[in-house]
Amino acid sequence: MDIFALWPDRPGYAFITEEAYFSSTQRRQPWATETRSLPKRPLYLATCPECKNAIEIRELDRIRGENDRDPTAPFGKHYKHDVPGLRITYNQDAYDNCSLRGKVSLSSSEPRKNKEFNAEILRLLVENAAVVHEVIAAKFGIRPGAGLYEKMLKNFIEQARYECKGVLPSNLPFALMYWNESQSLIRQTVTDTEMQDAITKSRHFCLDGRTINSRHWQDAVLADPGLASSKPDWGPHRIAFFMGGRVHRGNELTGEPNHMTMTITEHIGNAPKGTPIHSKKIEYSNRHFPNAIASFERRLTGKDEDAERGLAKKIKWGNIAYKYAKPLLAIDWIPSWLSAQ
C-alpha cells in the first residue's frame, strides 16, 4: 500500500514517504508507538484510506545497508488489531473488500464497494489531469492530443473505470491508458524513437515530423496540395494501441516494478484484429505518479514562464476532466485550480 490517512473519520490521504508521514504525525502517539512483543521496537501506525482499518508503515528509519541489503521505499500493510488511540476497531469485512490489500492487478475490473474512496480517485484525476497527461507521454511514448485525451477521460469516467479495484491513486496514468486501449493514434505525437522507426517502416502510416499520418492522405496532398486545407481523409486503414491482458503488479518490498506491454497495431481495411508493428514494455514503480505530482507542483511555485505554462496545462486538462466528473462528485467540492482562479 502506498497511501495513508491519519484518522478513520476524516477524508483525504497522502502518498507514503518518510517526509509525509513524519511531518504529518510529528512522531507522536497514537501514530508512533511500540510493538507488543519483546524486545520493543518502533511501530508506526496510520489509517487505511479505503477500509479504515489500521495500517503499519514499514521501512521507516531504516539504516542504509542494514543486513547487507539495500533499503526500500516505505509502504503500508494492514495492521489487524484494534487501535483505540486512532479510534479504530478492526473490521474483517471491510478488510476483505479492500482493494489496497494483497496484490490486486491494475487489470482487475471487479467494482470497488467503497464509494468515498472511489470519489477520492476521481478527485485526484480532476486535480492532476495535467500530470497524468505528462506521465503518459513520458512512459508510453505517445502524447495524446486534445481530442484523444478528452475521449480517454470521458470513457474512463463515464464507464466508471475509476471504480475498478485495480485502479489506485498510484497507478492512475497507467490505468487510464489500460482501460482506453484500441483508440486510434492517427495525428498523435510519438516521442519514443523506436516507435517512430516502426511507424516509418509501415506500408500504410508515416510520420509528419513526430505526428502519425496516413500514407493515403500524405500521397493525396502531394498529388493535390490544395487538399491540405480540407478535412483529411485518412483512408481505409487504422492504427491503434493495445494493452494486452493482465498487468503484472510488482513487489513493493523488493522494489520489483509493475509492468505491462503496449502493442501498436495496424488494422488493414479497418479490420477488428490488427497486425502488430511495435511492442513496448512499460515499467513503473508505485512512486512514479506521486513523484510526478510533486515535481509538477514544484514547477508551479516558480515565477517564470515554465510555471505559467504548467498552471495553464493544469487548468486546461483539469477542466476537461471536471466536465465529466462534476455530476459524480459532491456539489460543494471545487478543484483547487478552479478556486484559485
N, C-alpha and C positions, 0 to 999 in steps of 0.2 A: 504494500500500500504506500502511496506517495503523497497523500494529503492528510491533514489532521484538522480537528476543531478543538477548541478549549472546553466548551460546555455542551452538554447534550440538548439543552433547551434554547440555544441561540443559533441563528442561521450563519452561514458562511464557513469558509475553510481557508487553509493556507497550504501551499506546497511544502513538503518536509525538507528542510535544510537545518543545519545546526544554528545558523543565524536566526532563521524564522522561529524555530522552536524556543531557543533560549531568550530571544528578545521578547517573545510573547509571554513566557512563563516566569522570566527572571530567576529561574532555578528555584522557584518557591513551591511549597506544598499547596495544593494536593498533587501537582503535576510531578515535581521532583521529590521522590521518596526513596525507600529502600526495599530490597527483596525480602520475602518472608523467610527464606532459607538462610542458613549459615554457611560460609561467612557472609555477612551483609554486604550487598553490592548496590550501586545506584540503580534505581528503577525510574524510568522517565515515562510518564503516562499522559494520555490525551484522550480525545473522543473520536470515534469513527464518524465522519460526516454523514454517512448513509444510515447505518443501523443503530447508531447512538450508543453502542456498547463501548467499553473502554478499549484502548489500544496501547501497546507498549512501543515506544520509539527506540529502535535498536541502532547500534553502530554510532552512538554519540560518544564524544570524549574518548575515541579510540586512539591508542598510541600507534603512530605510523610504524609499520614493520612488525607489529605485535604478532608473536607466534610464527614469524617468518612468512607472513602473508601481507599482501597489500591491503590497505584499508578500503572499505567500500562505503558508498554513499548511505546515509541514514535512511531507514524505511520503517514503516509501521506494521505491526502484527497484532491481531486481536488478542486481548487480554481477558480471558474468560472467567472473570471474577467480578463481584460487586466492588464498587469503589465509592463508598459513602461520601468522601470528600468532594467528588465530582458529581454527586447526586445521580450515580449510575447503578442500576440494578441489572445484572446480566440477564439478557433476553435471548434465549436459544432460538426461538422462531425468527427473530429479527436477524440474528447471525446467519441462520441457514439460508435466508433470502438475500443476503448482502452481496452485491456484485464486486465489492472490494476484497473479498476473501478468496483465498486459493488462486489458481492460475486460470482465470477466465480469459479466453482468447478474444481479441478485438472482433473476430468474425462471429462471435456468439450473438444471435438475434433474439434470444429469449427476452421478453419485456421485463424491465425492472419495475418493481411494485412501488418503490418509494417515490412518490410524486414530487416531493420537495427537492430531493436530490436531482431528479430529472430537470426540475426548473433551474437548479444551480448550474447544471451543464449548459442549459440553453442561455442563461445569462452570461456565462463565460464566453460562449460563442459570439454573442452580440458585442460584448466588451472588447473582444480580441479577434474579430474577424480579419483585421489587417495583418495580425501576426500569423494567423492560420494561413493566409494567402502567401506570406513570405516563406513560411516553412515548407509549403507545398512546392514553391518554385525552387527552393534550395535542395530539398531532399528527393523530389521526384524528377526534377529536371524539366518541368513544364510550368510555365507561368500562365495560369488561366486568365483570359481576357474578361472584360466586364460582363459580357453576355453569358459566357460559360460559367463564371464564378457565381453569378446570380442564380442561374439554373441549378447549380450544385447546392447552394444554400437553401433554395426553395424546396428541392427534393428532400434534402436531409431533414428539414424542419417539418414539412407537411406530411412526410412519410413516417414521422416520429422515430427516426433512426437514433436520435439522441437518447431515447428511452431504452435502447438495447443494453443488456448487461455488459456487453463487451466494450461499450463506449464509455470512456472515463475522462476526467479532466486532463490527464497527462497525455492521452493519445488522440485528442480531438482533430488535429490536422490530418492524421493518418486515417482516422475513421471517416472523415468527410470524403477523402479520395476513395476509400474502400467501398463505401455504400453508394458511390456515384459512377461505378465503372460502366463502360460501354458508351461513354459520352464521345461525341465527335470532336476530333482535335484539329479540324481544319481552321486555319487562321490563328492558331495558338502559338505562343512563343516557346521555343525549345532552348533551354540553357545547358543541357547535357551534351557534350561533344560527341560521345559515342552514339547517342540517339540521333544527333544531327547527321552523322555519317550514314546511319542506317536509312534514314529518310531520303537522303541524297541518292542512295543506290536504288530506291524504289522505282518501279516502272510507272506508277500512277501518281506519285506525290513527289514534291520537291520542296526546297526552301527558298523563300524570298527574304534574303537576309537571314534572320533566325526564325521567321514565321512560316508555318506549314502552309503550302499552297498545293493545288492540284495541277498536274501537268496538263490536264484537259483545259483548264482555264488559262494557264500560262501560255499554251500554244494558241488559244483563241485570241488572246490580247496581242501576241506577237504578230499574228496574221492581220489583225484589225485593231490598231492602237486606240481607236475611238471607243472600243468596248470598255476600256479601263474605268470610265466614269459611270458605267451602267451596273446594274445588280449582277453580281457574279453568278455564273453557272459552274458549280464545282464538278459537274459530270456525274457519271453513274456509280462511282466507287466511293467508299467511305474509309476513313482512318480513325481508329479509336484506341482506348486503353482498357486493359482487362486485368483485374487484380488476382485472379485465381481463387483457390479455395481457402483453407484455414490459414490464419495468421499465427505464426509462432510467437508465443509470449516468452521472453527471456527470464532469467533468474536474477532477481534483484540482489541477492546475497553475493553471487559470484561476479556480477557485472556483465553477465551474458546479455547481449542486446536482443530486442524484439526484431523480427524481420518478416517481410512479405515480398512477393515478387510481382512486379508490374510488367505486363507484356503489351507492346504496341502491335496492333493487328490491322491488316488491310482487308477490306471486305469488298471483293470483286463483284460488281453488279449489285452492291448493297446486300450481299448475302448475309444471313444471320451469323454464320460461322466464319471467322476471319482467319487469315494466314499470318502467323507471327513473323515480324520483321526485326524485332528487337526485344530483349528482356533485360530488366534491371532489378537487382536485389536491393530492396530498401531496408536498411538497418537503422534503428533508432533506440535510444535509451528512454527510460521514463522521465529523465531530466531534460530532454531536448526541448520540449514545448515550454515548460516552466522557465527554462533559461532564456528562451527566445522572447518570452513575455518580459522578463526582467531587462533584457538588453534593449528591447523596443522602448520600454518606459524610461530608461536612462537617456535614450536619444531625445525624448520629448522634453527633458529638463533643460536642454540647451537653449541658446538664444540665436542660433544660426539658421540657415536655410534648411538644413537637414531636419531640424526639429519641426519647422513649419511644414515640410513635406510629410513628415511622419504623422503629424496631427491631422493633416488633410486626408491621408490614407485611412487613419483610424475612423474618421467621421464618414468618409465615403463608403468603405466596406461595412462599417457598423450600421449605417443607415439601411443598407440593403438587407442585412441580416435581421435588423429590428422590424423591418416592414412585415416580414413573415412570422417573426417570433412574438410580436407585440400582443396579438389576440390570445396567446397562450400563457402570458405572464401576468403577474399581479398588476392591477391598474395603477397602483401607487409606486411601482418601480420604474425608475428612469435611468438610462445608461449614463455613466459618469461623463462621457464625452459630450452628451447632449445637455446635461445640466450645467456643464462648464461653458457652453457657448453663450 
